[in-house]
Amino acid sequence: MKKIVASGKTIDDAVRYGLTQLQVTEDRVKIVVLEQPSKGLFGLIGVKEAKVELELIPDALEEAEKFLLDVARTMGLSVRIDRKQTKDGMQLSVSGEGELGMLIGRRGGTLDALQYLVNIVANRFSNSHLRIVLDAEDFRERRRKTLEELSDRLAGRVIRTRKEVVLEPMTPLERKVIHSQLQNHPKVRTFSKGDEPNRRVVIALK
């Protein structure tokens, strides 16, 4: 935790000076008054300034981003992180120079594992539950399109063969894409079966 001690003629002055040093707003710090100001003898001699201690309260998203940057650096990658609020939660999108495939992994496996860890880190510093979706090089969007096309193709196969299709195990977010894509289909229905992490989507005739 970052702490600084700041002084000023009044407590407000000392706090203001400390906030300028930390470059944050007052809601981001915990303030402890160390010394009250005093005017001293005849209001002139021995004037004592106010002294306060400001402790920086960690920002959950900043801590999550710091963790990600450390992981990327360890992998020899130089990356940039952008934030975006989505209906699924706060999205952190990673971009940068070079090959980010290491961060994504096979079918997004590494990205999902990192997303899990990022959520743990962020929620350690948050008073309310935060949900963070991690993306790299628009992988989530490309994967969503792939899954939507796969859903339509497999729905056609189910209608043609009249046999249900069981997909490979997927994450909850990926299963949601399949269910959403086929929820209004006139001839097929979807449901999930099995336990995490081997839960699968089944496409069957209505």
C-alpha positions in Angstrom: 0.0 0.0 0.0 1.4 3.4 -0.9 1.5 5.9 2.0 2.8 9.5 2.1 3.0 12.1 4.8 2.0 15.7 3.8 2.1 19.0 5.7 0.2 22.3 5.4 -1.0 25.3 7.3 -4.3 23.6 7.8 -5.4 20.0 7.6 -7.2 20.8 4.4 -4.1 22.3 2.9 -2.0 19.2 4.0 -4.6 16.8 2.4 -4.7 18.9 -0.8 -0.9 18.8 -1.1 -0.9 15.1 -0.5 -3.6 14.4 -3.1 -1.5 16.5 -5.6 1.5 14.4 -4.9 -0.4 11.1 -5.4 -2.4 12.6 -8.3 -5.7 11.1 -7.1 -9.0 12.3 -5.7 -10.0 12.2 -2.1 -12.2 9.1 -2.5 -9.0 7.1 -3.4 -7.3 7.7 -0.1 -7.6 6.9 3.6 -6.6 10.0 5.7 -5.1 9.9 9.2 -4.4 13.2 11.0 -0.9 12.9 12.6 -0.6 16.5 14.0 -3.0 19.3 14.4 -1.7 22.8 13.4 -0.8 25.2 16.2 0.1 28.9 16.2 2.8 28.8 18.8 3.9 31.6 21.1 2.1 35.0 20.3 0.8 33.3 17.2 4.3 33.6 15.6 7.0 31.6 17.3 7.0 27.9 17.0 4.2 27.7 14.4 3.4 24.0 13.8 2.0 22.8 10.6 -0.7 20.2 10.2 0.6 16.8 9.3 -1.5 14.0 7.7 -0.9 10.5 6.4 -2.5 9.6 3.1 -2.8 5.9 2.3 -3.8 5.0 -1.3 -6.8 2.7 -1.6 -6.1 0.3 -4.4 -8.3 0.4 -7.5 -9.6 -3.1 -8.4 -9.3 -2.6 -12.1 -5.9 -1.0 -11.9 -4.7 -3.9 -9.8 -6.1 -6.4 -12.4 -4.4 -4.5 -15.2 -1.1 -4.4 -13.3 -1.3 -8.2 -12.8 -1.9 -8.7 -16.5 1.0 -6.5 -17.5 3.3 -8.4 -15.2 2.2 -11.7 -16.7 2.7 -10.4 -20.3 6.1 -9.0 -19.3 7.1 -12.4 -17.9 6.1 -14.0 -21.2 8.3 -11.4 -23.0 5.3 -9.5 -24.4 4.8 -5.7 -24.6 1.0 -5.1 -24.4 -1.5 -2.3 -24.0 -4.8 -2.8 -22.1 -8.1 -1.0 -23.0 -11.2 -1.0 -20.8 -14.8 -1.2 -22.1 -18.1 -1.8 -20.3 -20.2 -4.5 -21.9 -23.4 -6.3 -20.9 -21.3 -9.2 -19.6 -19.1 -7.0 -17.4 -16.0 -4.9 -17.7 -14.0 -6.0 -20.6 -10.2 -5.7 -20.6 -8.8 -5.9 -24.2 -5.1 -6.7 -24.6 -3.3 -5.6 -27.8 0.3 -5.1 -28.6 3.4 -5.8 -30.7 4.2 -9.3 -31.7 2.4 -12.6 -31.3 -0.3 -12.6 -28.6 -1.2 -16.2 -29.3 0.6 -17.3 -26.1 -1.9 -15.2 -24.1 -4.8 -16.8 -26.0 -3.8 -20.5 -26.1 -5.6 -23.3 -27.9 -9.3 -22.4 -28.3 -8.8 -19.6 -25.8 -7.7 -21.9 -22.9 -4.9 -19.7 -21.7 -7.1 -16.6 -22.0 -9.9 -18.3 -19.9 -7.4 -19.2 -17.2 -6.0 -15.7 -17.1 -9.5 -14.3 -17.0 -10.2 -16.5 -13.9 -7.0 -15.2 -12.2 -7.7 -11.5 -13.2 -11.2 -11.8 -11.6 -9.7 -13.2 -8.4 -7.1 -10.3 -8.2 -9.7 -7.6 -8.9 -12.2 -8.9 -6.4 -9.6 -8.9 -3.7 -9.6 -5.1 -3.9 -13.3 -4.5 -4.6 -16.1 -4.0 -2.1 -18.7 -5.3 -4.6 -18.5 -8.2 -6.9 -16.7 -7.4 -10.2 -17.0 -9.4 -13.4 -14.2 -9.0 -15.8 -14.1 -10.4 -19.3 -10.6 -10.7 -20.8 -10.0 -10.5 -24.5 -6.9 -10.4 -26.7 -6.8 -9.4 -30.4 -10.6 -9.6 -30.6 -10.4 -13.3 -30.0 -13.8 -13.4 -28.1 -15.6 -11.7 -31.1 -14.0 -14.0 -33.6 -14.8 -17.0 -31.5 -18.4 -15.9 -31.1 -18.8 -15.7 -34.9 -17.2 -19.1 -35.3 -19.6 -20.6 -32.7 -22.7 -19.0 -34.3 -21.7 -20.4 -37.7 -21.1 -23.8 -36.1 -24.5 -23.7 -34.3 -26.3 -23.1 -37.6 -24.3 -25.8 -39.4 -25.0 -28.4 -36.7 -28.6 -27.5 -36.5 -28.9 -28.3 -40.2 -27.2 -31.7 -39.5 -29.6 -32.5 -36.7 -32.6 -31.7 -38.9 -31.1 -33.8 -41.8 -30.0 -36.8 -39.8 -32.8 -36.5 -37.0 -30.0 -37.3 -34.5 -28.9 -35.0 -31.7 -25.4 -33.6 -31.7 -23.2 -33.2 -28.5 -20.6 -30.5 -28.8 -17.2 -30.4 -27.1 -16.9 -29.1 -23.5 -17.2 -25.3 -23.5 -17.0 -22.4 -21.0 -20.3 -20.9 -19.8 -19.8 -17.8 -22.1 -19.3 -20.0 -25.1 -22.3 -22.2 -24.3 -24.4 -19.1 -23.9 -23.5 -18.1 -27.5 -24.8 -21.5 -28.9 -28.0 -21.3 -26.8 -28.7 -17.7 -27.9 -28.0 -18.4 -31.6 -30.5 -21.3 -31.6 -33.1 -20.2 -29.0 -35.7 -19.1 -31.6 -34.9 -21.9 -34.1 -38.2 -23.5 -35.3 -36.9 -27.1 -35.5 -34.2 -27.6 -32.9 -33.6 -26.9 -29.2 -30.5 -26.8 -27.1 -29.6 -27.8 -23.5 -26.5 -28.4 -21.5 -25.4 -31.6 -19.8 -22.5 -32.7 -17.6 -20.5 -31.0 -14.9 -17.9 -28.2 -15.2 -15.3 -28.1 -16.7 -16.8 -30.8 -19.0 -20.2 -29.4 -19.5 -21.4 -29.6 -23.1 -24.2 -28.2 -25.2 -26.6 -30.7 -26.9 -28.5 -29.7 -30.1 -31.6 -31.9 -30.6 -34.9 -31.9 -32.5 -37.8 -30.1 -30.9 
